[in-house]
Amino acid sequence: MASILLYASLLLAVLLPIPVLFGDFTAYQIGLYLIYGIAAQGIGFLWGKTGVLPLGQAIFFGVSAYAGAMSLRIADGLALQLAAAAGIVLLLSAAAFVLAFLIFRGRSESGPYFSLITLALAMIAEQIAGAATEFTGGFNGFSGFASLGGLDPFGNLYYIIAAAATGMSLLLFAINRLPANLIARAVADNEPRLQLLGFPTHTVKGLAFAFSAASAALAGILFASHQGIVTPTSTGFALSAELVILTAIGGRFHVLGPLIGAIVVGWASAELRFNFPYWELLMAAAFIVVVLKAPGGIAELLEKSIQRISPDLPIEESDRTGAPMPKGRRIVGSLEFENVHLMVGVVRILNGVSFATPDTGIISIIGPNGAGKTSALNAITGHLRLSSGTIRLVGDRVNSRPPWKALESGIGRKLQVPSVFNSLSIAENIAISMLADRASWADYLRTDAFNWRSEELSRVLNRQGVPLKNSNEKQAGKLPQGHRQFLEFALAIASKPSLLLLDEPCAGLSPEETALMTSLVREFQENSGSLVIVIEHDMSIVEATSDKVLVLNHGEAIAFDSYEAVRNDPEVVAVYAGGTK
């Protein structure tokens, strides 16, 4: 909290004296730059956290400016004007959420499509604004309305704009400390892993886009009041591109970055516009250099030179609190494949696979490379849609659903290649796993949720030899592969799944680490009573842990029995031989 107030105080200390020190006209110019900065802060929130770049943000800015101008012409009194402004912001935020939700639903890789769609919408909006002369004034613009509350754009309105910029910054700083911010950052870092932890990432991106649209809409209303006229260029591509440039140069990862970028670029442009004929090329070159060489922008460089007065202290283990019970289905029971066929294009991956597991225990899946082992797990979690057949867990069909619904059915997953949130710390990785399938909407707005710790997770982290306990602040991407294997296992079991899918959990581990991982898997199964399915090539591990063994070859199940029976099966011996470490 101290650091938030420090930044807000510094911002106010810089902004408030400007009219007195530099005069009303300079304050008027800075006010316009701040308006653009508020809109750019929304882009920074969406782009910097989720990795999604909106190329048509001016559509919300411009539509809000037009709507705000119309309300200022009609509404009488400040209270009514503010109510109308709030309604405009809420409506545009809702429209943004619906748009992003529809684009991203079912397609986690839709970022480029989203960017192009927002760009197209902005271009269309500009054409409509220019043609709808009766409503917008056409290319001459919409004017003839009073300023918000009757304030003078060259006078007291500046203080309203400065207060709005400070308020938006305070809100963003506060969000940065909440679990909601951590989930948004995780989208950009590793969206597939976040989905396997039960988070509907299309909703997360939709909410982030809605917030960015609200920021642009607020700026649009202030713009109309500040300028006294709204033209079609307020909705078009040129302004959208300018807002992206301001965000990149100022710094998309820092709350104050877009504001800094807006003031620096705005002031530089005003100075260069009449003195340097190629000033636009210079701004474009600066944008390219920043994106390639300094992605954190000006704000990152400034932040490194500021010493925090009250740094956050890591949470001690004694501060941890018990986690709520998972909300999804946690009924232990049999997994059944019923004549499962899976084709990708013309390639047949699974060919009529049928088996039914016991209700509990450890099942190992073995087979040559390309046999369909990982694909079988992908079919269970919904990453691959079946061509025909059915997969049931405790009698309920689970195949061909979105991956984020897997944990809802009690299915946890560890991938073949260690998949964690590389740019986040170990503590942040663990915090995400504890929110998975537990947090309510309100919990994402409460810092107490960072303290949650389940018995399953504590048992793993406190186990002698697990290389995670004293490395909470270390970035996960800097861990050796073996350590990331243990971290991903911890993420997978944190929500106590009733079906745990482990794809080569011992790959890349030393013999000692392999023994530890094997022991952790066995202990989890015994303590939880869950069904555990493991893909493994090391026959010593298969022999030591398995209650039953499923053998796949060319997408077909050729044996499913005890280890001894499978080892002596002539067909298995003919097609497959495993090794040991």
Salt bridges, closest charged atoms under 4 A:
GLU109 OE2 - ARG107 NE 3.33
GLU191 OE2 - LYS205 NZ 3.03
GLU303 OE2 - HIS254 NE2 3.60
GLU303 OE2 - ARG308 NH2 3.71
ASP312 OD1 - ARG177 NH1 3.39
GLU317 OE2 - ARG453 NH1 3.01
GLU338 OE2 - ARG392 NE 3.30
ASP396 OD2 - ARG329 NH2 3.14
GLU428 OE2 - ARG185 NH1 3.09
ASP437 OD2 - ARG330 NH2 2.82
ASP443 OD1 - ARG446 NH1 2.98
GLU488 OE2 - ARG193 NH2 2.43
GLU488 OE1 - LYS414 NZ 3.29
GLU504 OE2 - HIS537 NE2 3.41
GLU523 OE2 - ARG463 NH1 2.76
GLU564 OE1 - ARG567 NH2 2.73
